[in-house]
Amino acid sequence: MRLSAFFFEIVPLSGFFISAQYYNLIISAIISLILSVLVIITFYFIEKRISKFQIFGICMSGLITIFAYLFNDEIFVKIKPTIFNGFFSAVLLIGILNKKAMMKQFFGSQFFLNDETWYKLSLRWGLFFLLLTIINEIAWRNLETEDWVFLKVFLLSPLVGIFMLAQLPLTLRGRINK
C-alpha cells in the first residue's frame, strides 16, 4: 500500500470521527469531504496524477453529502457506505460475469498485473464490498449513531486495511514487468 493511499483514507476518516464527537453527521460528512478534496489536491501535486477510483469516490461522496445537507437528513450519511460499497460490488461482480476484470479499469495504471490476478482481485473485492454493504445496512438500522460511527471508523475501516493486506501475496505473485 502506498503512503499516499493510506493518507487518502485516514485523514478524511479521522476528520469524520473527530468532528462526529462535536457536530452532527452532516457537518462531519462535509468536513470529511473537504479533507478528501484537500488530500487529493495535495497528492496531485506530489504524484502528478489522480486515480479514477479517487475521483469517483469524491464525486459520489460529494453528491450524497449534498443530499444530506439539502434534506437535512443524516440517513444519507449512514447509507453512503451502503451505496458506495454496493455500487462497487455490483460493478466488480457484474464485470466478472461479463468476463471483464473491472479492478484493472480502476487501478491498471498503478499496478501491472496479469489478467488472472485482475480477475481474482475483482472477484474478491466484489464479494468483500458486498459483505461491507450488508454489514452497513444491518448496522445503521440497528445501532445508535455513536455506535454506527464507532463501527465505521474502528472496525470496518481497519477491516478494509486488513483485507487489502491479505490480497498482497496474490498481487505480488501476479505482477508483470512493464
N, C-alpha and C positions, 0 to 999 in steps of 0.2 A: 504494500500500500504506500502510495506516495504521501509525503508530508503534507502537500497541498490538499489532497483528498481528505486527510484527517482533519485539517483546519476547516475545510469546507463544511464538514459535518459538525464539528464540536463547537465552533464559535456561535452559529445560529441556535444550536440546541442549548448551549449554556445561557445564551441571552433569553431564550424562551423560558427555561426553568427559573432563572433568577427573577425575571420580570413577572412570572406567574405567582411568585410569592407576594408581590406587591400590587399587582394590577389584575384585571380580568383577562380571560383567554384571548379576547380580540386584540387588546393592546399588546399582549405578549406575542401574538402571531405577527402583528405589524413590526414589532421590534426585531423578531427573528427574521422576517422578510428583509428589512433594511440591512441587517447584519449579513444576510446571504448575498445581497447585491454588492455590499462593500467587499466581501471576501472574493466574489467573482471578479470585480474590478481590480482588486489588488493582485490576484493571481494571473489576470490577463496581462498586467504589466510585467509580471515576473516571468511567465511562461509563454507569452505571446499567443495564447490560444484559449478557447473555452470549449468544453465538450458539449455535444448535443444534449447529453443527459442533464448537465447543469442548467442549460438554457431552458429545457423543457420543465425541469423541476421548479425553477424560479417563476416561470410563466404560470404554471399550474398553481403554485403556492400563492402567487400574487392574485390570481383570479378568485380563488377560494377565500382568501383574506379580504378581498374587496366585497365579496358577498356577505361575509360575516359582519363587516363594518356597516354596509348599507342596510342590511336587515337587522342589525344589532342582535345577532343570534350566535352564541358560542357553539352551537351544534355544528356549524360549518368548520370550525377549527377541529372539533372532535372527529368529524368524518373525513377530514383531509387525508389522514393516513389510509383510510379505507379506500378512498377514491384513487389516491396515488398508487398504493400497492396493488389494488385490484386492477387498475389500468395496466400497470407493468406486467402483472401476472398474465393478464389476457393477451397482451402484445407478445410476450415471450412464448406462451404455450400455444397460441394460435399460429405463431411463426413456426414452431416445431411441427405442428400439424400440416403446415404448408411447405415443409421442407426448407425453411429459412431459419438460420441462427441469428435471431434479432440482436443478441448481445454484440455481435460483430458490427451491426449498424451503429450502435452507440459507442463502442469502445475500440473499434477496429483501427482507429488512428493512434491509439495509445498502446495497444498490445498487438503483437503479431503472433497469432496462434493458428494451428491447423484447424481445418473445418470440423473435425470430430470433436475437438476441445470446445470450439464455439457452440456446437450443438449441446454437448453435455452441460456446459455452463448455462446456456439458455434454459434448458430443462430444469436444472437445479434451482436457479434463481427464480424461474417462473413458479415452481412449487413453493419455494420459500416465501415469495411475495404473496402467494395465495394463503399460506399459513398466517402471515402477518395481517392480512386482510381480515381473516376470520377472528384472530385474537383481538384486533382493534374493535371489530363490531361487537363482540361479546363484552369487551371492557367498557367502552363508552356508554353502553346501555345499562350496565350493572354497577359501575363504580361511581363514587363521588368524584367531582372534578379534580380534587387534590390527589386522589388515588390514581386517577387516569393519567395525570401529569407525571406522577412518580413512575408508573408502569412504562410510559412512553420514553422517559428520559433515562431511567436507571435499569430497566430490564430489556425493553425492546431494542433500544439503540445499541447497547453493548452486544445483544444477541446478533445484530446485523454485523458488527465487527468480528465477532467470533465465527459467524458463518462465512464471512469474507476470507478470514484467515484459513478456515477449513478448506477453501477452494484453491488455496495457494499451491499445494502439491500437483493438482490437476493442471493448473495454469502453467506451472513451471515445466511439467512434462510435455505440454502441448506447444511450447514456444517454437517458433521458426525464426531463422535469421533473415533479416532484411538488409 
